[in-house]
Amino acid sequence: MCTILRAFGATGKLIEEHSGEKLSLPKVAKAVNIHANYLSEKFKQVTGMNFVDYVARTRFEKACRLLSDGDLRISDIAFAAGFQSLSQFNRVFKKLSGKSPTQFRAAKPVVRRHR
């Protein structure tokens, strides 16, 4: 059991650290040295969500942090957070927050960096 807990800690950390990159279950499973099918099954049991949803939520959370920076364009934020397209970003963002990225940003105080 300790091995699987260490693997899930490593899996979560790997997803967070590489959320801006293209991630796949087989790639992550290989990185943490677990068979992809086993990781998929246990991932759902441990986190309560499947791998794809967890990656999407991690990217969404990163995008939320980036949206507080008023100097960044929403399209740049989408790709920096790891979304493969603007339509995917908008769809996931609306699903998880109930708002579009533009509406979300408008409702939050914006921090502008001085250049």
N, C-alpha and C positions, 0 to 999 in steps of 0.2 A: 504494500500500500504506500509506503514512503516513496518508492520510486515513481509511482504515478503522480503523487502530490508534487514532487520535485519537477516532474515533466510538465505538469500544468502550470506551475509557477514560471518555468522557463518559456512555456508556450505563450502565456499572457504577456510576459516581458518582451518576447520576440515580436509579437503582433504590435505592441505599443511602439517599440523602437523602429519597426519597419513598416508602419501603417501607411507611409507615403509611397511605398513601393507596391508593385504587383505581388499579391500574396495568394497562395493556393494551399489547400489542405495538404496535398502531397509534399509540397516544398517545406511547409512548416513541420510536418511529421518527420521528414528526413532530418531537418535541423535539430529536432529534439530526440531523434533516434527512436521513434515509435511508428508502428505500422499505421498508415492513413486511416484504414477502416476502424481500427481500435481507437485511435485518437478521436475520430468523429463520434463514435458511440459514447466514449467516456466524457468527451467535451460537453455534450448535451446533458449528461447526467450531472456533471460538476457545476456547469455554469447556468443551466436552465435554458440555454439557447444554442442553436446550431452554430457551426464555425463561421459561416457566411454572415449571419446576423451579428455575431460578436465583432467581426472585422468591421462591418458597416457601422456599428455603434461606436467603436473605437475611433473610426474616421470622423464620424459625426461630432464626437466630443472634441476632437482636435479642431475641427472646423468652427465649432462654437467659440473656442478660445481665440482663434484667428480672426473671427468676425468682429471682435472688440477693437481691432486695429483698423481705424478708418482709412489708413493709407493703402490698404490692400484691396485689390479688385476681387469681387466674388468669384470670378472665374479662376483667378490665381489661387484663391483659398481652396477651391474645389480640388484642383490638381495637387496642391501642396499637402492636402489631407489624404490624398491617395485615391480619390475617385477617378475612374477611367473616362468619364464624360460628364458634361454639365447636366444632361438629362438624368443620369444616375444620381448625381449629387442632389439635384432638386427633388427627385422622387424620395430618396432616403431621408433628406432633411425634413420634408413635409410630413412624412410618415412618423418620424420620431419626435418632432417638435410641434406639429400642427400648424406650422407657419412656413412660409418660404424663407430662404436665407435673407432676402431683402427685408421682409417684415420683421424677422428676428433681429437683424442689425438695427433697424429703426427703433425697436423697443428697448434696446440696450444702450447705456452710455458708451460713446465711442471715444477711444483714446487715440489721439493723433500725435505722431512723433514729429518733433521739430527736426528739420534737415538743415 
